[in-house]
Amino acid sequence: MLPASSPSMSLEVGRTTVPLTAEPGVDLASVQSYAPFKDWVREVGAHVSAGRAKVSKVHIQSVDFFGPKVGFMKFKADVTVDGKFVPGIVFSRGGSVAILVVLIHEGTP
């Protein structure tokens, strides 16, 4: 059996076209319609268009669905800002809220 191929296409970030790749089984159409990803592309694209940043590629590592909708997405972007490489691992969820629950056991100082 042949291994599943990795999906790929082009992505417009600012005035630059970069390769958009993904792990086998990831639906890139769902990725490109995911609002938080579109927001990321728009925001980073503004920095690319201004000449402050350069994106050379984007690779989708995983996508988790909540029913038919994308719930979480993890991707890696190769980005330089002012000529310096910046860590580009993104865990995307959109507007979400976190709660820290602290349990204190009675009798514990």
Solvent accessible surface area in square Angstrom, and as a share of the most:
residue,aa,sasa,rsa
1,M,239,1.07
2,L,160,0.80
3,P,121,0.76
4,A,75,0.58
5,S,97,0.63
6,S,63,0.41
7,P,38,0.24
8,S,76,0.49
9,M,84,0.37
10,S,72,0.47
11,L,11,0.06
12,E,99,0.45
13,V,0,0.00
14,G,28,0.27
15,R,193,0.71
16,T,48,0.28
17,T,82,0.48
18,V,6,0.03
19,P,68,0.43
20,L,0,0.00
21,T,43,0.25
22,A,0,0.00
23,E,73,0.33
24,P,61,0.39
25,G,80,0.77
26,V,22,0.12
27,D,76,0.39
28,L,12,0.06
29,A,70,0.54
30,S,23,0.15
31,V,0,0.00
32,Q,56,0.25
33,S,75,0.49
34,Y,19,0.07
35,A,58,0.45
36,P,29,0.18
37,F,2,0.01
38,K,106,0.45
39,D,61,0.32
40,W,48,0.17
41,V,21,0.12
42,R,145,0.53
43,E,98,0.44
44,V,26,0.15
45,G,5,0.04
46,A,59,0.45
47,H,82,0.37
48,V,17,0.10
49,S,37,0.24
50,A,58,0.45
51,G,63,0.61
52,R,115,0.42
53,A,13,0.10
54,K,131,0.55
55,V,2,0.01
56,S,58,0.38
57,K,100,0.42
58,V,0,0.00
59,H,47,0.21
60,I,0,0.00
61,Q,57,0.25
62,S,51,0.33
63,V,27,0.15
64,D,77,0.40
65,F,95,0.40
66,F,99,0.41
67,G,63,0.60
68,P,128,0.81
69,K,151,0.64
70,V,20,0.11
71,G,0,0.00
72,F,61,0.25
73,M,1,0.00
74,K,72,0.31
75,F,0,0.00
76,K,72,0.31
77,A,1,0.01
78,D,32,0.17
79,V,14,0.08
80,T,44,0.26
81,V,57,0.33
82,D,110,0.57
83,G,72,0.69
84,K,148,0.63
85,F,128,0.53
86,V,48,0.28
87,P,126,0.79
88,G,10,0.10
89,I,109,0.56
90,V,36,0.21
91,F,132,0.55
92,S,12,0.08
93,R,86,0.31
94,G,40,0.38
95,G,87,0.84
96,S,70,0.45
97,V,136,0.78
98,A,100,0.77
99,I,145,0.74
100,L,157,0.78
101,V,107,0.61
102,V,104,0.60
103,L,160,0.79
104,I,144,0.73
105,H,141,0.63
106,E,159,0.71
107,G,83,0.80
108,T,82,0.48
109,P,173,1.09
